[in-house]
Amino acid sequence: MSPDLKDAVWRKSTRSGSQNCVEVALELPNAPGYVAVRHSQRPGAEVIVYTDAEWSAFLTGARDGEFDKP
C-alpha cells in the first residue's frame, strides 16, 4: 500500500534521544487502519506501512521478548 502521508503526524520514542531511530505515524488521516514507519534521519526515504493488526502483533512480540537476542 502507498497511502498519502502528507498529513501524517510522526513521532519518535523519547528514549532514543538524539540517536538514529525510527519514527512512527500511528494515525494516518488519509489511510485509517494503517501505521507508517520511517527512519528518523532520512524522513524522505522509504516508508514501510503496516496494518493495525500487524503493528499490534509486532508490539506484542516486542513486549514478550520475542525479538530479544539469545
C-alpha positions in Angstrom: 0.0 0.0 0.0 1.2 3.5 -0.7 -1.0 5.9 1.4 -0.9 9.6 1.2 1.3 10.6 4.1 1.2 14.4 3.8 -1.0 14.8 7.0 0.8 12.0 9.0 2.0 13.0 12.5 5.4 11.4 13.1 6.7 10.7 16.5 10.0 9.2 17.8 10.5 7.4 21.1 11.6 9.8 23.9 14.1 7.1 24.9 16.0 7.4 21.6 17.3 10.9 22.5 19.4 12.2 19.6 20.2 8.7 18.3 19.2 7.5 14.9 15.8 5.8 15.4 12.6 5.1 13.7 9.6 7.4 13.6 6.0 6.1 13.7 2.8 7.7 12.4 0.1 5.8 14.3 -2.8 7.7 12.9 -2.9 8.3 9.2 -5.8 10.7 8.3 -5.8 9.6 4.7 -5.3 5.8 5.4 -7.2 4.7 8.5 -6.3 1.3 9.8 -2.6 1.6 8.9 0.6 2.6 10.7 3.7 4.0 8.9 7.3 3.7 9.9 10.4 5.6 8.6 14.0 6.3 9.6 14.2 9.5 11.6 17.4 10.7 9.9 16.1 10.1 6.4 12.4 11.2 6.5 12.3 11.4 2.7 13.4 7.8 2.2 11.2 4.7 2.0 8.3 4.4 4.4 7.0 1.0 5.5 3.3 0.7 6.0 1.6 -1.9 8.3 -1.9 -2.7 9.1 -3.1 -2.0 12.6 -3.2 -5.8 13.2 0.4 -6.3 12.0 1.7 -3.4 14.2 -0.2 -4.7 17.2 1.4 -8.2 16.7 4.8 -6.6 16.4 4.4 -4.7 19.7 3.1 -7.8 21.5 6.1 -9.7 20.3 8.5 -7.0 21.4 6.9 -6.8 24.8 7.0 -10.6 25.2 10.7 -10.7 24.3 10.2 -12.5 21.0 12.9 -10.5 19.4 15.4 -10.5 22.2 18.9 -11.8 21.5 19.5 -15.3 23.0 
